Amino acid sequence: MKRLLLTVLGVIALAMAMLTPAVAQSKGKVYYLVPTLLDEFQTGSVSALETFLKQVGYDVQTLNADNKTDVQQSQMNDVIALKPAAIILAAVDFNALKPSIEAAMAAGIPVVEFDRQITSTPSAFTSVAGTIEIGYIAAEQAEKLLTAKYGSVKGKVLQILGDPGDPYTLDIQKGFEEKMAAFADVKIISLPAMLWEASNAGTIAADQLVANPDIDLIFSHAAHLSVAVVASLESAGKKPGDIMLMSSNGAPVGLDLIRKGWLNVEVEQPLYAQAAAVAAFMDKIVNKQEIKPGEYDIIGLNGVVTTEAWGPNIKLPGAAIDKSNVDDPKFWGNLKPPTDTVKAIE
């Protein structure tokens, strides 16, 4: 009887084992060194990287530097000693982190640059938004808006940049002005909001409304700058629609301004796709396999990998958001967790 009971229990245990899905063994731990958690883009990057890397088999631990260079340098030293599968770095200071990147790579730990491209030293992989391409998309939207107003592409555009020392804003400016150069009847006034301070953008808008009251379109290089621009417009007695507005990066405040009727277009920085690209290539990164140049589908966006002096680099295009698609959860500004599934690139 005892033997029969043991046999029955053994059969039940075997059946249960066959019915229970196998738990995938982790391929290793990846550390993400985030510069700050004080804005939605950075907090969104944490959840997106954790979600997508888990799908391809990696555990993620995030370390926040609170925007302090020395803290991030110390974190890099500590993580190198732990010998993780890889390090994902969004640098507080591009130049100051160069020795730490080199130390990790020399120790055989691949370093992935996320969002903040570092070109001064080689890394295993870089995933960034196509910032020049964001400028192209903004120009296409400006063409449509001006044509809708005048029947042709003409008018006066105020372009409010971020800090002029930041390549992100300079690349957007380059792309935007390169495309708009085809239209001789468009005058562009470009001014920087130093240190990306919203108050500086508000002052620029207020001053230019006096100096150039015939401004047709204001294009700010970040949504939080547009918030200050709207405040200046309201102070000048303007209402939604009196002056057309665009901005870039896709932050929640930008999407809210679209819903309120102030902002015509927000050109998104593709946060979810940037994180998905890291996950898609992580096996190759960890195993130190070749990442071939070419076009890759990254959760529906066409990412382009190139081989640069600093290593393989993928650029992801942005997307135009307006009142017709503002509530789509695929846009990170809606702060809904990504639902896409990433598969490792073979």
C-alpha positions as CSV (number, residue, x, y, z in Angstrom):
1,M,0.0,0.0,0.0
2,K,2.8,2.4,0.9
3,R,4.6,1.6,-2.3
4,L,1.4,2.2,-4.3
5,L,0.9,5.5,-2.6
6,L,4.5,6.6,-3.4
7,T,4.0,5.6,-7.0
8,V,0.8,7.6,-7.3
9,L,2.5,10.6,-5.7
10,G,5.4,10.3,-8.1
11,V,3.0,10.2,-11.1
12,I,1.2,13.3,-9.8
13,A,4.5,15.1,-9.2
14,L,5.7,14.3,-12.8
15,A,2.3,15.5,-14.2
16,M,2.5,18.7,-12.3
17,A,6.1,19.3,-13.5
18,M,5.0,18.8,-17.1
19,L,2.1,21.3,-16.7
20,T,4.2,24.0,-14.9
21,P,6.0,26.3,-17.3
22,A,9.8,26.3,-16.9
23,V,11.2,29.4,-15.3
24,A,13.8,30.8,-17.6
25,Q,17.2,31.1,-16.1
26,S,18.6,34.6,-16.0
27,K,21.3,35.3,-18.5
28,G,22.9,37.7,-16.0
29,K,22.5,41.0,-14.3
30,V,22.7,44.3,-16.1
31,Y,23.2,47.6,-14.2
32,Y,21.5,50.8,-15.5
33,L,23.1,54.0,-14.3
34,V,20.5,56.6,-14.7
35,P,21.5,60.3,-14.3
36,T,18.4,61.4,-12.4
37,L,14.9,60.4,-11.5
38,L,13.5,64.0,-11.4
39,D,11.8,63.9,-14.8
40,E,9.3,61.5,-16.5
41,F,11.7,60.6,-19.3
42,Q,14.2,59.2,-16.9
43,T,11.7,57.3,-14.7
44,G,10.1,56.0,-17.9
45,S,13.5,54.8,-19.1
46,V,13.9,52.7,-16.0
47,S,10.6,50.9,-16.4
48,A,11.1,50.4,-20.1
49,L,14.6,48.9,-19.8
50,E,13.4,46.7,-16.9
51,T,10.4,45.5,-19.0
52,F,12.2,44.8,-22.2
53,L,15.4,43.3,-20.8
54,K,13.3,40.9,-18.7
55,Q,11.7,39.7,-21.9
56,V,15.0,38.6,-23.3
57,G,16.3,37.1,-20.0
58,Y,18.2,39.7,-18.1
59,D,17.8,41.1,-14.6
60,V,18.2,44.8,-14.2
61,Q,19.3,46.9,-11.3
62,T,19.1,50.7,-11.5
63,L,21.4,53.1,-9.7
64,N,20.4,56.8,-9.6
65,A,23.2,59.4,-9.6
66,D,20.9,62.4,-8.6
67,N,22.6,64.4,-11.4
68,K,26.0,64.2,-9.6
69,T,29.0,63.4,-11.6
70,D,31.1,62.1,-8.7
71,V,28.3,59.8,-7.6
72,Q,28.0,58.3,-11.0
73,Q,31.8,57.8,-11.2
74,S,31.7,56.0,-7.9
75,Q,28.8,53.9,-9.0
76,M,30.7,52.9,-12.1
77,N,33.7,51.8,-10.0
78,D,31.5,49.8,-7.7
79,V,29.6,48.1,-10.6
80,I,32.9,47.2,-12.4
81,A,34.0,45.3,-9.3
82,L,30.7,43.3,-9.4
83,K,31.5,42.1,-13.0
84,P,27.9,42.3,-14.4
85,A,26.9,41.0,-17.8
86,A,26.7,44.6,-19.0
87,I,26.4,48.3,-17.9
88,I,23.9,50.7,-19.4
89,L,25.0,54.3,-19.0
90,A,23.1,57.5,-19.4
91,A,26.0,59.8,-18.4
92,V,25.6,62.9,-16.2
93,D,28.8,64.3,-17.7
94,F,30.0,63.0,-21.1
95,N,33.7,63.8,-20.6
96,A,34.0,62.9,-16.9
97,L,32.6,59.4,-17.5
98,K,35.1,58.6,-20.3
99,P,37.7,57.0,-18.0
100,S,35.1,54.9,-16.3
101,I,33.8,53.6,-19.6
102,E,37.3,52.7,-20.6
103,A,37.9,50.9,-17.3
104,A,34.8,48.8,-17.7
105,M,35.5,47.9,-21.3
106,A,39.1,47.0,-20.4
107,A,37.7,44.7,-17.7
108,G,35.6,42.9,-20.3
109,I,32.3,44.5,-19.3
110,P,30.4,45.8,-22.2
111,V,29.1,49.4,-21.8
112,V,25.9,50.5,-23.6
113,E,25.3,54.2,-24.0
114,F,21.6,55.0,-23.6
115,D,20.1,58.2,-24.9
116,R,23.2,60.3,-24.3
117,Q,25.7,59.5,-27.0
118,I,29.4,59.6,-26.1
119,T,31.7,59.7,-29.1
120,S,35.0,60.3,-27.4
121,T,35.7,56.6,-26.6
122,P,34.5,53.2,-27.8
123,S,31.5,51.5,-26.2
124,A,29.8,48.2,-27.0
125,F,26.6,49.8,-28.3
126,T,24.8,53.1,-28.4
127,S,21.0,53.6,-28.6
128,V,19.8,57.2,-29.3
129,A,17.0,59.1,-30.9
130,G,17.6,60.3,-34.4
131,T,17.8,64.0,-33.4
132,I,18.5,65.3,-36.8
133,E,15.6,63.2,-38.0
134,I,13.4,64.8,-35.3
135,G,14.3,68.1,-36.9
136,Y,13.2,66.8,-40.3
137,I,9.9,65.6,-38.9
138,A,9.4,69.0,-37.2
139,A,10.1,70.7,-40.5
140,E,7.5,68.5,-42.3
141,Q,4.9,69.5,-39.7
142,A,5.8,73.2,-40.0
143,E,5.3,73.0,-43.8
144,K,1.8,71.5,-43.2
145,L,0.8,74.1,-40.7
146,L,2.0,77.1,-42.7
147,T,0.4,75.7,-45.8
148,A,-2.9,75.3,-44.0
149,K,-2.7,78.9,-42.9
150,Y,-1.5,80.6,-46.1
151,G,-1.9,78.1,-48.9
152,S,1.8,77.9,-49.3
153,V,4.9,77.5,-47.1
154,K,5.6,81.0,-45.9
155,G,5.6,83.0,-42.7
156,K,7.7,83.7,-39.7
157,V,8.9,81.0,-37.3
158,L,10.4,81.5,-33.8
159,Q,12.7,78.5,-33.0
160,I,13.5,78.3,-29.2
161,L,16.5,76.0,-28.7
162,G,17.6,74.4,-25.5
163,D,21.1,75.0,-24.2
164,P,23.6,75.7,-27.1
165,G,26.1,73.4,-25.5
166,D,23.8,70.3,-25.9
167,P,24.2,68.3,-29.1
168,Y,20.6,67.2,-28.8
169,T,19.2,70.7,-29.5
170,L,21.9,71.5,-32.1
171,D,21.1,68.4,-34.1
172,I,17.3,69.2,-34.0
173,Q,18.1,72.7,-35.2
174,K,20.3,71.3,-38.0
175,G,17.7,69.0,-39.3
176,F,14.9,71.6,-39.0
177,E,16.7,74.4,-40.8
178,E,18.2,72.0,-43.4
179,K,14.6,71.1,-44.5
180,M,13.2,74.5,-44.1
181,A,16.0,76.1,-46.3
182,A,14.0,75.0,-49.3
183,F,11.3,77.6,-48.5
184,A,12.6,81.1,-49.2
185,D,9.4,82.8,-47.9
186,V,10.0,81.4,-44.4
187,K,12.0,83.5,-42.0
188,I,13.3,81.6,-39.0
189,I,14.4,83.4,-35.8
190,S,16.5,81.0,-33.6
191,L,17.3,81.8,-30.0
192,P,18.6,79.5,-27.1
193,A,16.9,79.0,-23.8
194,M,20.1,78.8,-21.8
195,L,20.5,75.7,-19.5
196,W,17.1,74.5,-20.8
197,E,15.5,76.8,-18.3
198,A,11.8,77.2,-19.0
199,S,11.8,80.8,-17.7
200,N,14.3,81.7,-20.4
201,A,12.0,80.3,-23.1
202,G,9.2,82.3,-21.6
203,T,11.2,85.5,-21.7
204,I,12.3,84.8,-25.3
205,A,8.7,84.4,-26.4
206,A,7.5,87.5,-24.6
207,D,10.3,89.6,-26.1
208,Q,9.7,88.3,-29.6
209,L,6.0,88.9,-29.5
210,V,6.9,92.6,-29.1
211,A,9.7,92.6,-31.6
212,N,7.9,90.4,-34.1
213,P,4.2,90.5,-33.6
214,D,3.6,88.7,-36.9
215,I,5.1,85.4,-35.7
216,D,3.1,82.5,-37.1
217,L,4.7,79.5,-35.4
218,I,6.8,78.9,-32.3
219,F,8.9,75.7,-32.3
220,S,10.4,74.9,-28.9
221,H,12.9,72.0,-28.6
222,A,11.3,70.6,-25.4
223,A,7.7,70.4,-24.1
224,H,8.6,72.1,-20.8
225,L,9.8,75.1,-22.8
226,S,6.4,75.2,-24.5
227,V,4.7,75.5,-21.1
228,A,6.5,78.7,-20.4
229,V,5.8,79.9,-24.0
230,V,2.1,79.4,-23.4
231,A,2.3,81.4,-20.2
232,S,3.8,84.3,-22.1
233,L,1.1,84.0,-24.8
234,E,-1.6,84.1,-22.2
235,S,0.0,87.2,-20.6
236,A,0.0,88.9,-24.0
237,G,-3.8,88.2,-24.3
238,K,-3.4,85.4,-26.8
239,K,-5.7,82.4,-27.0
240,P,-5.2,78.8,-28.2
241,G,-4.8,78.9,-32.0
242,D,-3.7,82.5,-32.3
243,I,-0.1,81.4,-32.8
244,M,0.8,77.9,-33.9
245,L,3.0,75.9,-31.5
246,M,5.2,72.9,-31.8
247,S,7.7,71.2,-29.5
248,S,9.9,68.1,-29.4
249,N,10.5,65.3,-26.9
250,G,7.0,64.0,-26.2
251,A,6.8,64.7,-22.5
252,P,3.4,64.5,-20.7
253,V,3.1,68.3,-20.4
254,G,3.4,68.6,-24.2
255,L,0.6,66.1,-24.7
256,D,-1.5,68.0,-22.2
257,L,-1.0,71.2,-24.2
258,I,-2.2,69.4,-27.3
259,R,-5.4,68.4,-25.5
260,K,-5.9,72.0,-24.3
261,G,-5.6,73.3,-27.8
262,W,-2.4,75.3,-27.4
263,L,0.1,72.9,-29.0
264,N,-0.4,71.8,-32.6
265,V,2.3,69.1,-32.8
266,E,4.7,67.4,-30.4
267,V,7.5,65.4,-32.1
268,E,8.3,62.5,-29.8
269,Q,11.7,61.3,-28.7
270,P,11.2,57.5,-29.0
271,L,11.9,56.4,-25.5
272,Y,10.3,53.0,-25.7
273,A,12.1,52.1,-28.9
274,Q,15.4,53.3,-27.6
275,A,15.0,50.9,-24.6
276,A,13.7,48.1,-26.8
277,A,16.8,48.4,-29.1
278,V,19.1,47.8,-26.1
279,A,17.2,44.7,-25.2
280,A,17.0,43.4,-28.7
281,F,20.8,43.5,-29.1
282,M,21.8,42.6,-25.5
283,D,22.7,39.0,-26.3
284,K,25.1,40.1,-29.0
285,I,26.5,42.8,-26.7
286,V,27.1,40.4,-23.8
287,N,28.5,37.7,-26.0
288,K,30.7,40.2,-27.8
289,Q,29.2,39.3,-31.2
290,E,29.3,41.4,-34.3
291,I,26.4,43.9,-34.6
292,K,25.9,44.4,-38.3
293,P,25.0,47.7,-39.9
294,G,21.6,47.9,-41.4
295,E,17.9,48.5,-40.8
296,Y,16.1,46.8,-37.9
297,D,12.5,46.7,-36.9
298,I,12.3,47.9,-33.3
299,I,8.8,47.6,-32.0
300,G,7.5,49.0,-35.3
301,L,10.0,51.7,-35.8
302,N,12.8,51.5,-38.4
303,G,16.1,51.7,-36.5
304,V,19.3,52.2,-38.4
305,V,22.5,50.7,-37.1
306,T,25.8,52.2,-38.3
307,T,29.4,51.4,-37.4
308,E,31.0,54.5,-35.9
309,A,34.4,55.3,-34.5
310,W,32.8,54.8,-31.0
311,G,31.2,51.5,-31.9
312,P,27.8,50.2,-33.3
313,N,25.2,53.0,-33.0
314,I,21.4,52.7,-33.6
315,K,19.2,55.8,-34.3
316,L,15.5,55.6,-33.8
317,P,13.1,58.0,-35.5
318,G,10.6,60.1,-33.7
319,A,6.9,60.5,-34.5
320,A,4.5,63.4,-34.8
321,I,1.8,63.6,-32.2
322,D,-1.3,65.8,-32.7
323,K,-4.9,65.8,-31.5
324,S,-5.7,62.8,-33.7
325,N,-3.4,60.4,-31.9
326,V,-2.5,62.1,-28.6
327,D,-4.0,59.4,-26.5
328,D,-2.2,56.5,-28.1
329,P,-0.4,54.5,-25.3
330,K,2.6,53.9,-27.5
331,F,3.7,57.4,-26.8
332,W,5.8,57.5,-23.6
333,G,4.2,60.8,-22.6
334,N,1.0,59.0,-21.7
335,L,3.0,57.2,-19.0
336,K,1.6,53.8,-19.7
337,P,3.9,50.8,-19.4
338,P,5.1,49.5,-22.8
339,T,3.1,46.4,-23.9
340,D,5.3,45.5,-26.9
341,T,7.3,42.3,-26.9
342,V,11.0,42.3,-27.8
343,K,12.9,39.4,-29.3
344,A,16.6,39.1,-29.4
345,I,18.3,39.9,-32.7
346,E,19.9,36.8,-34.0
